[in-house]
Amino acid sequence: WPTPITVYGYDNSFPIAGDLFEAETDCNREHNMGQVASSGVNNLAYFSRKPSISTPQPQNPPTMASDAAYDPTKTYFSIVIGDGDNLAFVKGSRRSWMLERQSKCAADPDACFPLLWSLSPNLIDNAPQMMQWYYNVSYNTTHDYFVLPPSGHLYSYPGMMGADDQARYVTATEKDCEIMSTSGSVHWEWFGTWSRAIANFIPQYAVNSIVQGLFPVNVPYMLPMAEGGWGHDHYKIIDESVVLFKPKEWRGTSCTPKWNCPTAQGLADEISGYAKGTVTHIYMTSDGGCSYDDVVEMVSLLDEHVELVDQQTLINMALKRG
């Protein structure tokens, strides 16, 4: 089989802060597998009868022009809706959130803030109409954007893969980004392997500068990412062109660990309290009970100097700030 091998379904064995082998990458010594989370999703044989998407799907115009100057009096902030790698979420809860979003944006366009959605690139081949539906709704709101879910082409830990598999993985992820017209991806790695990923894998994205921004999450999620050497910074620039943002997650308002589960007011206060000039993001998932209404409430509580932006603008401002 061509590697990395795509594994469909969902491996829920050994549930430890998630499921120990759900990404499949650590299931064998070659570390050459990744998952498409498809458990609970029927009719993929039907949806995949439509031709694959072969031309780039336009995204909404960025919130700021590419030549816009970095303003040190602002905090640049993006919100990434997670779990878009899971096709059951794409077909179910995230569809409901998207419809709720469309309704609220139509009712109050001035309150329709920029929002990033992670969306599985597997839809390009296996459910192209589903992907096009999301893009069409985004055109209605004019403020929704898409990034790749963890960790790009597949739910996997690519930093653990061998060199040849990594090269093929980079190529596949870059192709996905071109079809989806995006420059950003969520990126997950197994704890203790980030140093290797930062040194050997992520710099490969700098060669073509198609993938320019990565939103990392440590696995298991209840462990903070020890590697990275962030200091007081909220990102690091790799090979002058790839921005690796500091992990920051929001899973709910009453879950654990508490540092992943602040209230809407608590998170808004934290973001607003960052030093002006900060460029940062939040990765939001619903496994701890977080809802779209929580996101709306949190945004309404942010100070005026916090500027919500799309992924490309966030990347541009980080590169300009240096």
C-alpha positions in Angstrom: 0.0 0.0 0.0 1.1 3.6 -0.6 2.3 5.1 2.7 1.4 6.8 4.9 -1.5 4.4 5.0 -5.0 5.9 5.4 -7.1 4.0 8.0 -10.8 4.6 8.1 -13.0 4.2 11.2 -12.0 5.1 14.7 -9.6 3.4 17.1 -11.1 3.9 20.5 -9.0 1.3 22.3 -7.2 2.4 25.5 -9.1 5.6 26.2 -6.6 7.8 28.0 -7.3 11.6 27.6 -8.8 10.7 24.3 -7.9 7.4 22.8 -4.3 6.2 22.9 -4.1 4.9 19.3 -6.8 6.9 17.6 -4.4 8.6 15.2 -3.0 5.2 14.2 0.5 6.6 13.8 1.7 4.9 16.9 0.1 1.6 16.2 3.2 0.1 14.5 6.9 0.5 14.6 7.1 2.1 11.2 4.7 5.0 12.3 3.4 5.1 8.8 -0.4 5.3 9.3 -2.9 8.0 9.8 -6.7 8.1 10.4 -9.7 9.5 8.7 -12.2 9.5 11.6 -15.3 8.0 9.8 -17.0 5.9 12.5 -20.7 6.6 12.6 -20.8 8.1 9.1 -22.8 6.2 6.5 -23.3 6.7 2.7 -19.6 7.6 1.9 -19.9 5.2 -1.1 -22.8 7.3 -2.3 -21.2 10.7 -1.6 -18.0 9.6 -3.3 -19.7 8.9 -6.6 -19.5 12.6 -7.4 -16.2 13.7 -9.1 -13.5 14.7 -6.7 -12.9 18.4 -6.3 -10.0 19.3 -8.7 -10.0 23.1 -8.7 -9.3 25.4 -5.8 -12.3 26.4 -3.8 -12.2 30.1 -3.2 -12.3 31.4 0.4 -13.7 34.7 1.6 -11.4 37.7 1.2 -9.0 38.0 4.1 -10.0 40.4 6.9 -7.0 42.6 6.1 -5.1 43.2 2.9 -1.7 41.5 2.6 0.1 44.8 2.6 -1.7 46.0 5.8 0.8 47.3 8.4 1.3 45.5 11.7 -0.2 47.7 14.5 1.5 47.2 17.9 -1.5 48.8 19.7 -3.7 45.8 18.7 -3.9 42.2 19.7 -4.5 40.0 16.6 -6.6 36.9 17.4 -8.1 34.0 15.6 -10.6 31.4 16.8 -10.2 27.9 15.3 -13.2 25.5 15.6 -11.8 22.1 16.1 -12.8 18.4 15.4 -13.2 19.0 11.6 -11.1 15.8 11.0 -14.1 13.8 12.3 -16.5 13.2 9.5 -19.3 12.4 12.0 -18.9 16.0 13.4 -18.7 17.4 9.9 -22.0 15.7 9.0 -23.6 16.4 12.3 -22.8 18.9 15.0 -20.5 21.2 13.0 -23.2 21.4 10.3 -25.7 22.5 13.0 -23.2 25.1 14.3 -22.7 26.3 10.7 -26.4 26.8 10.2 -26.7 28.6 13.6 -23.8 30.8 12.6 -25.4 31.6 9.3 -28.7 32.5 11.0 -27.0 34.8 13.6 -24.8 36.5 11.0 -27.9 37.2 8.9 -29.7 38.6 11.9 -26.8 40.9 13.0 -24.1 41.3 10.3 -22.2 43.7 12.5 -21.7 40.9 15.1 -20.5 38.4 12.5 -16.9 38.1 13.6 -14.2 36.2 11.6 -14.2 32.5 12.5 -11.9 29.6 11.3 -13.3 26.1 10.9 -11.1 23.0 10.6 -12.4 20.8 7.8 -11.3 17.4 6.6 -9.5 17.4 3.3 -10.8 13.8 2.9 -14.1 15.4 1.7 -12.3 16.5 -1.5 -12.6 12.9 -2.7 -15.1 11.1 -0.5 -17.8 13.8 -0.1 -17.1 16.7 -2.4 -20.6 18.1 -2.2 -20.3 18.2 1.6 -17.2 20.3 1.4 -18.9 22.6 -1.2 -21.8 23.0 1.1 -19.6 24.4 3.8 -17.9 26.8 1.4 -21.2 28.0 0.1 -22.5 28.8 3.6 -19.3 30.7 4.3 -20.0 32.8 1.3 -23.3 33.8 2.9 -21.7 34.9 6.1 -18.6 36.4 4.4 -16.6 35.9 7.6 -16.0 32.2 7.7 -12.7 30.5 6.7 -11.3 27.0 6.6 -8.0 25.4 7.8 -6.9 21.8 7.7 -7.6 19.7 10.8 -5.0 17.7 12.7 -2.5 17.1 11.3 -3.1 18.2 7.7 -3.8 15.4 5.2 -4.6 12.8 7.9 -5.2 12.7 11.6 -1.7 11.6 12.5 1.6 12.5 14.2 3.8 13.2 11.2 6.8 14.1 13.2 7.1 10.3 14.1 7.1 9.2 10.5 10.2 8.2 8.5 11.8 10.7 6.1 10.2 9.2 2.9 6.7 9.1 4.5 7.1 12.7 5.8 8.0 13.9 2.3 4.9 12.3 0.8 2.8 13.6 3.7 4.0 17.2 3.1 3.2 16.9 -0.6 -0.3 15.5 0.1 -1.0 18.3 2.7 0.2 21.0 0.3 -2.1 19.7 -2.4 -5.0 19.7 0.1 -4.2 23.3 1.0 -4.2 24.3 -2.6 -7.6 22.8 -3.3 -9.0 24.3 -0.1 -7.3 27.7 -0.7 -5.9 27.8 2.7 -2.4 28.3 4.3 -3.2 27.0 7.8 -3.5 23.6 9.5 -4.0 22.3 13.0 -1.1 20.1 14.0 -1.0 17.4 16.6 2.0 15.4 17.9 2.5 12.9 20.6 4.0 14.3 23.8 7.8 14.2 23.9 8.1 14.1 20.1 7.7 17.8 19.4 11.4 18.6 19.3 11.9 16.1 16.5 8.9 17.5 14.6 10.1 21.1 15.0 13.6 20.2 13.9 12.9 17.7 11.1 9.3 17.8 9.9 7.8 21.3 10.1 10.7 22.9 8.2 9.7 20.9 5.1 6.7 23.2 4.8 9.0 26.2 4.4 10.3 24.9 1.0 7.2 25.8 -0.9 5.5 28.2 1.6 2.1 26.7 0.9 1.5 25.7 4.5 2.4 28.9 6.4 0.7 28.6 9.8 0.3 25.7 12.2 -2.0 25.6 15.2 -0.5 22.9 17.5 -2.1 20.7 20.2 -0.2 18.3 22.4 -1.4 14.7 22.8 -2.6 13.7 25.3 -4.3 17.1 25.6 -4.2 17.3 29.4 -0.4 17.6 29.2 1.0 21.0 28.3 3.5 21.1 25.4 6.9 21.2 27.1 8.9 21.7 23.9 9.0 24.9 21.9 10.8 27.4 24.1 8.0 29.9 23.8 9.0 32.2 26.7 6.6 35.1 26.5 6.0 34.7 22.8 2.8 33.3 21.3 4.5 31.8 18.2 7.8 30.9 16.7 8.8 31.4 13.1 10.5 28.4 11.5 12.9 29.0 8.5 11.5 32.5 8.1 8.2 31.4 6.6 6.3 28.9 8.8 4.5 30.2 11.9 4.1 27.7 14.7 1.6 29.2 17.1 1.8 28.5 20.8 -0.8 25.9 21.8 -3.9 27.4 23.4 -7.1 25.3 23.8 -10.6 25.8 25.0 -12.6 22.7 25.6 -15.5 23.9 27.8 -16.4 26.1 30.7 -16.8 23.4 33.4 -14.5 20.6 32.5 -10.9 19.7 33.5 -8.1 20.5 33.5 -9.1 24.0 34.4 -6.4 25.7 32.3 -8.2 24.2 29.2 -11.7 25.1 30.5 -12.1 28.8 31.5 -15.4 30.6 31.5 -16.2 32.8 28.6 -15.4 35.8 30.8 -12.2 34.3 32.1 -10.9 33.6 28.6 -12.0 37.0 27.3 -10.1 38.6 30.2 -7.0 36.5 29.5 -6.9 37.4 25.8 -7.7 41.1 26.4 -4.9 41.1 29.1 -2.2 40.0 26.7 0.4 42.7 25.9 -0.7 44.8 23.0 0.9 43.7 19.8 0.3 40.0 20.6 -0.5 37.7 17.7 -2.3 34.6 19.0 -5.2 32.1 18.6 -7.5 29.7 20.5 -8.3 26.2 19.4 -11.8 25.3 20.5 -13.3 21.9 20.8 -16.6 20.7 22.2 -15.4 17.5 24.0 -15.5 19.5 27.3 -18.9 21.0 26.6 -17.9 24.1 24.7 -20.6 25.4 22.3 -20.9 28.0 19.6 -22.9 30.2 22.0 -19.9 30.1 24.4 -17.7 31.4 21.5 -20.2 34.2 20.8 -20.3 35.2 24.4 -16.5 35.2 24.8 -16.1 37.4 21.7 -18.7 39.9 23.0 -16.5 40.3 26.1 -13.2 41.1 24.4 -11.7 44.5 24.7 -11.8 46.8 21.7 -8.1 46.5 20.9 -8.5 42.8 20.2 -8.8 42.3 16.4 -10.3 39.1 15.2 -8.8 38.0 11.9 -8.6 35.1 9.4 -5.7 32.6 9.3 -3.7 34.4 6.5 -3.9 37.8 8.3 -2.8 36.2 11.6 0.1 34.6 9.8 1.0 37.8 8.0 1.0 39.8 11.2 3.2 37.3 13.0 5.7 37.4 10.1 5.7 41.2 10.1 6.1 41.4 13.8 8.9 38.9 13.6 
